[in-house]
Amino acid sequence: MRAWSVLVVPKLGTGPNFRQTSCRKLGPVPNFGTTQSLVLVLVALASLGCVATAQQADPKSLFLAGTASFNAGDYASAERQFQACLSALGDNPVVDYNLALTYVRLEAPGRARVYVERGLVLAPRDRAAREQLRLLLARLNETEPPPPSWLHALWAALCGSLTAGDAVVLTAVSNLLAALVVGLWLLSGRRWLGRLGIALALVAVLTWPVLGSRLARELGGRRAVVVTQSMALRGGPGNEFGEIARLTEGQVVITLERPHLRFGPDLSLSIVRNERGLWCEVRAPSGARGYVRRGLIEPV
């Protein structure tokens, strides 16, 4: 198991920035009516409920509970705690790695591969995760891909930390800001504005490949892993269609559903996929195209 290395709980102290303020004397207690008292009670109960919910959804508490369950051999409970931690925290390479180890103990190599690869998207050169992936691929009779270079790892981490909407906003804001500063420089002729405009223009130019890489990844086919022991690749979306091939747990397929861009009322960008049907069109490792049940694969 890997120790928690992302969230840090600050310690309280009495350093130079810590002040103790004197208490003021209270005035006469106001006489609240029945309605006002009821409102105050409801507000207090709602505040207590919010505090309790926040404590239950605390990612670090969930992570520590999952680690304790894993060390105690209760892997089903550890899976629930780590999944809840991911729901509260979002994608995190440390939680992904520990969840992958949990699925290894639960004899679910397909789901273990999903979370190992998700963690490697955010931390491509993580040695422990790459070693776990090597063991999983050896179990699945597949070859291990070569480790990425530092430049490729940095680029993958940068692109993986941004959603498509974030990349669009970053590109638009940086380009508008660079154009504004350059325009002010041309009008005023001040040198410091010129230097600042050149620096912002360089940053704006670098945002375009990030945006292109992110959109290409989202709009292209998604990698998904088979998470059941065996399933049929069929010629159409239904059990009445003939079987083309058999897929086993841990194999990677490419989903062929075409996503489309959608702009929200606040000009936010989202990528929507039609994932409402029970069947999904995929491309198997052999290159054959067919349909599989959506609940039997999990995207990376």
C-alpha positions, 0 to 999 in steps of 0.5 A: 500500500502507498501512504497518503501523500496528497492531502496534508492536514495543517497543525495548529500552533501559536506562532508569530501569526497566531493571535488571541483576541479578547472576548467582548462582554455580551449585552442583554439577551434578545427575546426571540419569538416562537417562529424565530426560535424555530428558525434558529433551531432549523439552521443549527440542525442544518449546520450540524448535518453539513458538518457531519456530511463533510466529515463522512466525505473527507477524502483523507479519512476515507483513504485511511479507512480503506488502508486499514481495511486492506491491511486487515484483509477486508478487501471488499470494504477497502474497495468501497472506501477507496471508491468513495475517496475517488468520488470525493477527491477526483482522479488521484494516482495514489488512490488509483494505485491502492485501488488497483492493489485491492482489485488484485487481491480481489482477483479482478485483473481487469479492474486492476488494470483500469486503475493502474493505467488511470494513475499512470495518465497522471504520473507516467513515470511512477515506478511502483505503478509501472511495476504493477502494470508489468505484472498485470500484463505478464499475467495477461500474456501482453508485453509491457510498453516502454517507459515514457521520457521525462518530456513525454511524462511532463506533457502527459501530466499537463494534458491529463490534469486539464479537462477539455473545457479547462483547456479551451478556457485557458487557451481563450484567456491567455490569447485574449490577455496577450492580445490586450497587452500587445495592443496596449504596448503598441498604443503606449510604446512602453517597453515593459508592456512589450516584454510582458506582451511577448511573454504572454504571447509565448504562453498563448502559443503553447496553449494551442498544442495542449488544447489540440492534444486534449481534444484529440484524446476526448474526440477520438476512440477511448480505451476500455478494459474488459472487466468480466472473465469472458464475453462475446463480441457480436455483429450487432447491438443484441444477443440475436446477432452472431458472435464474432470473437471472444474477449477475456478479462483484462483485454483492451478495446477501443470504443467507436462512439462518436462524441460531440461538443456542447457549449453551456449557457455560460460558454463552458465546453463539454464533450457528450457521448451517447452512452445510453444504450446497453450495447457499445461498438468497439474495436477488438485487439485483433482489429475486428469491429463489433458490439459488446455490452456496456456494463462489461467494459470500463473506460481507462 
